[in-house]
Amino acid sequence: DIYLDIAEKYGDKNPELGEKAAFTAGVVYERVIFYDKAAKAYEYVWTKFRTGSKSADALYNAGLLRQALGQNKEAIAHYQEYAKKFRERKDAPDVAFNIGVVYEQAGDEGPAYAAYADYTKVYRSSGKRIIEAYTRAGRMSYKLGQLKRSKEDFVTAQKLWKAANGADKKAGTTWAAEARYYEGELIFR
């Protein structure tokens, strides 16, 4: 708690010191397996020192810890804010993708579909995890009983996989295979 005390006491006078102390508190709590306290410390960094050098990492860490704790609503809120505020960071697509994963793990197929569909629109040109996103979106549609939409997503996933090459093709192979499997399932429905 000493790090948070320092952050609170000196954060206004020396924001750099306050941010560093609060972030360190999060790291220490995380290492000793006090994940809720660690998440709170990271959230403190984000709310109090938004323009600091550690604010993006703190927001991501808070989301990750909230997800691990099963606090999906908070995790999604952190991931959404991160994806919106830090688009230029190279991990922004992965964080945006995690929004759909958290919804899916929580059993919320509708919001999961929407998150994956948004991902395919925003990050389509990046190629990163796009085949997986279409396959997962198709799976969510399939579970929701929206068979036409799921078929479209599965077909798109396979087309993208066939057009891909190198590492993107290799990374998408499992997802293209799953899309193909679900296409077969749709035939027998």
Buried (B, 14 or more C-beta within 10 A) or exposed (E): EEBBEBBBEBBEEBBEBBBBBBBBBBEBBBEEEBBEBBBBBBBBBBEBBEEBEBBBBBBBBBBBBBBEBEBBEBBBBBBBBBBEBBEEBEBBBBBBBBBBBBBBBBEBBEBBBBBBBBBBEBBEEEBBBBBBBBBBBBBBBBBBEBBEBBBBBBBBBBBBBEEBEEEBBEBBEEBBBBBBEBBEEBEEE
